[in-house]
Every structure is written in C-alpha cells, then in structure tokens.
C-alpha cells in the first residue's frame, strides 16, 4: 500500500500542476510561445520565416527558460523579485529627535493672536467648570428617559466622549 506524508504546515506546500512545474513556471514557459506567434505574424515579412526573427525568438526563449529554473526550492524570478525589493529599499535610517511631527512648537506669536488665544482658553475653562443646578437637572432628566441613552466612545488620546442619543 502506498502512503503519503501530509505536512503539518499546508500553506508552505506548492501546488504542482504538470510534473514538477508550478503555475508561475508554466506561465513563464508560455511567454515564448506567444512571443513567437507575435514575431511570426506581425514582423515583416508577415507569416513567413526570416532569419532575423530567429534570434528574437531564441533570446526570449532562453531568458524564460532561465527564469523558470528552481534554485533552493524557489523559482529564479522569485529570487529576482526578492533581490530587487532588497536593493530598492532605503539603505540608511536616520533618526532625528528634532522632528516636528506631532510636536507642540512654541513659535513667537503676534500680540493679536495671543489675545485671541487667551480668550479661547478662558472660554474653554468656563466650559470645563462645574455644571450649574439647572444643567444637573437636565442631565438627570436625560439619564432617566427610557428613549434616550448615553453613548460612551473613547478617543485616541485616552479621553472619553459621552453623547445622548
């Protein structure tokens, strides 16, 4: 009886379509067929053999044969993709602690802007102060209504936003 070992990690196993060839190898090996058809039918003299067509077809065929070979379990075109990604990536990573991204910059402000900033801070402080008795009664009314409900949402800065719906 014939037995087959099933690997534990199925995702690492390549699908073999024809013999020992996978899909990428078959697609690479189909390129010379299409290229030969294009050269034979479109280049002058059309639909006839010419000696200059032979080197064009031969070079593409040899390139595709080399790209479809396997080295250490990977197809050569995959190795070329890995090497090109490696060579394209940045070579030096510079860390600049003086970067201005997400930093509060203290720039000199004109007198008019500083006055509006102070007014904004005052209004902000008054908004954050303790609510009055009337506001407390309104909040309690909203809490007791069955139709309305409170929605709590956290924001990215660790705060919480409360809304009545």
N, C-alpha and C positions, 0 to 999 in steps of 0.2 A: 504494500500500500504506500502511496506517495504522500508525504507530509510537507506542509509549507509552514515556515515560521512567520507568524504575524508580528510585525514590530509594535512596540508599545506606543511609540510616537508616530501616528499615521501621517501627520502633516509633513514630515520630513521625507516621505517616500515619493519619488517622482513617478508619474504615470508614463508607462512605456506604451507607445501606440503601435509602432511597427518594429519588431525585433528589439533592438536596444536603443531605439530613437524615441525622443520625446517630441512634444508638439513644436517647440522652438526650433529644434534641429530640422524637422520636416519642413517647416515654413522657410527656413534659411535655404534648404536644398531645393525648394520650389522656385526661388528667385531666379536662378539661371535659366530655367525653362521659360519663364515669362520674358526675361531679358532677350533670350534667343528669338522668341516669337516677335518681339518688338523690332529687334535689329533686322531680322529677315524680311519683315513685312513693310517697315517704314523707311529704312535707309535705301538709297538708290544703288543699284537697280533694284526696284521693288520686286519681291517674290522670286529673286534669283540669287544664286550663290556668287559672292565676290570675295576676293582674297583679303580685303581689308576688314571684312566682317568677322573673320575667324579669330583674330587677336582680341577683338572686343568681347566676343562671347567667351573665349578661353580665359581672359583675365577675371571676368566676373565669376565664372565657374570656379576657378582656383580660390578666389577670395572667399566665396561662400563655403567651399569645402573646408578651408582653414577655420572659418568662423564657427562651423558646426562640429568641430572636434571637441572631445572631452579632455579636460586636464584636471586631475584630482576631483573627479565627480561633478565638475561644473563645465558648462559649455563655454567656449572661448569668448563668445560675445558677452556673456555674463561677467567674465573676468574684465573685459574691456570697459563695461559699464561701471564696475566697481572701481577700477583704476582711474577712470575719468572723473567720477564723483570725488575720489580722494584728491586728485590733482586740482580740481576746481575749487574745493573748499578753502576758506581763509587759512593762511599759514600762521599768522600771529594774532593772538587775542590780547588786546590792550585793555587793562582795567584802569579806568580813570575815576577816582573817587570824587573828583570835582565836577562830575557830570551834572547837568542841571535838570535832568529828567526827574519828575516827582519831588522836586525840592522847592521850598519856600525861599525865594530870592528877596533879600532886603535891598531894594533899589531906592535911590533918592526919589522922593515924591514931591511934587509941587504943592504949594500951600492949599490950593483949591481941592485937590484930590484928598489931601489929608483931612480937610474939614468934612468932606462927604463920607470919608471912611469912619470918622469919629461918630457922625450922625447914624451911620449904619450900625455901628457897634452898640450905640445907645438903644436903638430900636430892637436890636437883637436881644439885649439884656432884658428889656421890658417884656419881650415875648417869652423869655425863659423864666420869668419870675413866677411866684406862686399865684395860682388862679384865684379869682375872686369867688365870693359865695354864690353869685349868680351862675358863674361858669361851672362851679362844682355841682349845682343843682341840675344844670343842663347835661353834664356828663353822667350823672346818676340816672337821669331820665333815659338817656341813650342806652345805658347798660341794662336797664330793666325792660326795655321794649323787646318783645319777642321777635318782631320783624327784623330789627337791626341786629347786627352782630359785629364784633370787633375783629379786625384782621391784623395780625402781627406779622410784620415782614422784617427780616434782618437785612441790613445793608452791608456792603463790603468792608466798612470801617469798624465793625463791631457794635454799631448802634442798632436801634430797633425803631421801626416806624409803625405807628398804630393808626388804623383808619377804620371809620364806621361805614358799614355797607348796608 
